[in-house]
């Protein structure tokens, strides 16, 4: 996945790419607070989104909101350029951002989001006319984006669960829903299937067929499956006596993204990396364009990843070891060291996420 997706992003600039990759690794592996080289209204609203999302970590995904936020900021600046300079860039970005976050976090509008906007507007010292024009431009582009993205997914979870549980003994290799999964994690994953509509790729199925048709889960039975089964059988289980603090730490860094960092999603790592890497003199327009490209490329990569993942429905170890297969006897007591995500195994969301950020 990493090599294939990278081919579509060649020519972005090796120096910027290397800087972002190193910053990404620093944020994940070290308990640091990001020191921003640049601080403008676009990043301020991005960081506000982070603070709203992290405490609840529920649907909708930050990956579906963040590109709308950054595209609204970009479209607001384009609208301002087409209408003249009767207000400021900062003002239209602020109003567009306010509309996006107020829509998705309405419970926080009065106590967090609107006061945040008011503080920014006071600092800008705008005239009434400038405020009105900025509000019209910013909110218009934001509403246009929101109307294109709202999914209808209210009953998706029940249908998926019923289908996966219809056979108490599903076919070998097929993922199934497991009933002991906390409800909030279940809704967080499955409710977002309706959000996976790409911004750039016109037809995801055709894209996968044309460019990613070689990506398939391993066959069962096969030597590759046998090697994977043996490699994870002990180190992946919660009661393996050979576990060490080092092994547990590595597992924690992969399974729980908030370990040693205040950032709770990989989308936020990417924007935080950009904020720490950009020169302080970077213009607001260039900042917004970069953020929009980062967020949209991340989102579209996630959408393609979801298409492949929910095309194969490949099972996870929590299903494979207790069930067994033609090559291996069942291990009924096998349980994973960390709770299993409520999603099929292949392809890896973690690998896709790291690759899409590095390539962007």
VENNORGI-V418088 format. One record per run of one state. SS is the DSSP state (H for helix, E for strand, C for the rest). FROM is the first residue (numbers start at 0). TO is the last residue. Records with the same first field share a line. If there is no record, write none. Layout:
SS: FROM-TO / FROM-TO
//
This chain:
C: 0-0 / 9-12 / 29-39 / 54-60 / 83-87 / 104-104 / 124-126 / 149-154 / 165-172 / 174-181 / 195-202 / 211-221 / 233-235 / 237-243 / 255-264 / 277-282 / 312-312 / 314-315 / 323-323 / 325-326 / 328-334 / 336-347 / 359-359
H: 1-8 / 13-28 / 40-53 / 61-82 / 88-103 / 105-123 / 127-148 / 155-164 / 182-194 / 203-210 / 222-232 / 244-254 / 265-276 / 283-311 / 316-322 / 348-358
E: 173-173 / 236-236 / 313-313 / 324-324 / 327-327 / 335-335
//
